[in-house]
Amino acid sequence: MIIRTHVSSLRRAALTTALAGSLIAGTAACSNDSSDDAKSKPTPTATPSPSSSAKPSTSRSPDISGPHAKEKKEVLDTYAAFWKEQTKAYENGTVEGTDLRRYAGGKEARTPAFLSVRDDIRRLKKVGARSVGEPTHSPTVTSYTPRTKNRLPIAKVSDCMDISGWKTIDVDKDKVVPLPSDQPRQFITTAEIEKWPEGWQVLEIEPSLKRCTP
């Protein structure tokens, strides 16, 4: 969800949130400057770990085996739960009433992933739009670094994301806003997810215009 669909704006929208602009591009064009807060280092706060039951059905379950299989499964469960709550927030027009903070920084969430979702929702509301439906995902863990003396465990996820079923609605007209013709429907999105003492947290989501096949 991005305000404009060219490469630079996609890369600036840290979601996760990458879809906000592309889903409202047909409704209006406005500033897509990142919040200064999104550049700050996130501070861990107490949050419960996600359970496998939080994983939405729209995420395909990869076969996870080999070293750190347990940790990689936890990473993908967190990623899927984050997207489930993010999608709910876009449809409701607010992060309140969702568990987004649980997966993106806790009660006082300040991660770039959380702030990007919050700011994108504000832009959607400003132009009189909201999203319905949901994207589908095919995520895999591309790297996992165990805890070290100076660093918490961290993982990177690559996701072939399909936004064909995720629509933007012009609230006043009650009509679907079509995506621009040059906006890929399936593209690669990456995420950085770190294990805090209280559980895995999505720090940042980075979209791209690199096409893929789920």
C-alpha positions, 0 to 999 in steps of 0.5 A: 500500500503506497502513495505512488507506484514507482520504484523509489516510493515502493522502497521507501515504504518500509509491510509491509507495508509496501502496498499502501500506496499502490492500493490508493494510487488511483485515489490520490497522490500525497506525500510519502515521506517517512516518519523520523520515528521510523528511523529510530532503533526499536526498543524491546518491550514485553510481548507474548510469543505468537502461537501457530494458531495465529497463522492465517490460511493465506500463508503457504506452509513451507517444509522447514527442516535442517538446522534451526528448523524450530526457530525458522518456524517461529519466524514464519509464524510471526511473519504470518501473524503480523500480516494477518493483523496488518490486513485487519488494520487496513480494513478497519482503518486503525491499528487499534483493536488488532494485535499488530503491536504484539508482532511489531514491537509491543505495547509501545511499538516504534519499529519501522514496520509498525510505524509504516502501517500506522502512517499508511492507514492515516493516508488511506483515511485522508483520501477516503479509502480503505482496503478489503480482502487480503494478499496471499504469501509464499514466505521462506526464511533466507537467513538465520543468525543465532544469538551472539554476545552483541546481537539478538537472534535475527532472521530474514524472510523473502515472500512472493506476495500476491495482492490480486485479492487485496482491493482498495475501496473508494469509500465515498463511491463504494467502488474498487480503485484499480491498481495502476497497469504497471503495478505487479500483482505478484512481487518479492517482499522481504522482512527482517525479524528479530527475537527479543526476550519476549518473542519474535518481532517484525522490525521492517518490511521492504517491498520491491518491483521484482516479479515472482510466481507464488 
